């Protein structure tokens, strides 16, 4: 099954968006027979990847197309049902790779909601109008506030452990204790109580922020949304930026957009992902950026790279190495990124584009693929695009120029963008992560900001791994890619996830680290996924049969 990660409101089957001044309402009303596969029904507002693709699109559009929206109310559209979580029949019939990538994408979308609240002045509030179970409660957890209807029947729950023999797949356990500060003994009780917790006890335990009777529920939610909107720094009006469908050509050999292209070498099991520089003058002030909208290179390149990452993740599971390249005029890249600089006069759209790049680069970091950067003649690894080199597991920079080419020797240039504009999941820049615990090395690298570095200089600064010359380049790169393709994909996934996030642990790194290890492992265990496991037996009336040995 080929996954299409793009959609638009005219194609939504599961979500409704309405805007009233500074407050938007996003209503989940899942169409049962509109799943990605036809062997399950999305009953009781349960969801699959298709539902989450629409949610991701709605989150993006609220940020870009509605600058006036300062608070978002997320609620359920069914009577006494908020959301019953990920569809169990979908999970039971999905491949292991699809389950893990589904959980990863869902987490990234939830983090996008949290990012909007934390950095965009667009606070999300969950109006839990009925049952919120499993992934439904996890969806509420992504919001900054949770208001639960107090009607003696509606509860919040995380029943995955007792019912399904798996963990909450979108960070629920971590968010309980790290984000909401729920006492761990209470969290233990909550996560093993199938029926969940209702009303005032949910508020007392910190599982929700407030409860309200059904008669006054809407008014309580609206008042809280208006209060949060009043504290936002988003503009009161003005034009937003429409996000039209991306134009992409897809065939067996790769993907082609405007600023991004992907060429797949199936023999090497590698995708060569090239980001192309702007071809002319780009907006130089916020008004020009708003006028250019989605056609501005800084926005279109982010959207295209994000889309390419998702297509490769879902549709090309055996293409295990992504080779990161750039082409074009480095000066045009440097000029285009200047608008994104954070500061006291941060324009709302410049901030949103910067945050979009941050989320896209994080998605790259979190992909279970080997990342190799090639800094070649004709490259434009400057500032924003130099992040691709810093994100790579290893990098090769061509020493000198090719004798049979007019292209000059490649240069690598760091800018202030590499020193904190685009933090990783660990809260650090990729530069600081690269030199974690090496303070002298980090200081030396920072001293190179603004300089055009040749291969030897970049290597001396610790910014690239290898610098082959014309004689050795082709052989060394090919051998490295051949070697990578020969290793166990499972071992590489674990190794890369361990090495990429040096430094402090954060809620975000915990969520993805545990998804990569614990949930990845639990999803494959017979107790969950076996013929007599909980996922297979759920809803059949038969109890699962467990191997009782602890490992």
Secondary structure, 3 states (H helix, E strand, C coil): CCCCCCCCHHHCCCEEEEEECCEEEEEECCCCCCCCCCCCCCHHHEECHHHHHHHHHHHHHHHHCCCCCCEEEEEECECCEEECEECHHHHHHCCHHHHHHHHHHHHHHHHHHHHHHHHCCCEEEEEECCEEECHHHHHHHCCCEEEEECCCCCEEECCHHHHHCCCCCCCHHHHHHHHCCCCHHHHHHHHCCCCCEEHHHHHHCCCCCEEECHHHHHHHHHHHHHHHHHCCCCCCCCCCCCCCCCCCEEECCEEECCCEEEEEECCCCEEEEEEECCCCCCCCCHHHHHHHHHHCHHHHHHHHHHHHHHHHHHHCCCCCEEEEEEECCHHHHHHHHHHHCCCCCCCHHHHHHHHHHHHHHHHHHCCCCEEEEEECCCCCCEHHHHHHHHHCCEEEECCCCCCCCCCCCCCEECCHHHHCCCCCCCCCCHHHHHCCCCHHHHHHHHCCCCCCECHHHHHHCCCCCECCCCCCHHHHHHHHHHHHHHCCHHHHHHHHHHHCCCCCCCHHHHHHHHHHHHHHHHCCCHHHHCCCCHHHHCCCCCCCCCCCCCC
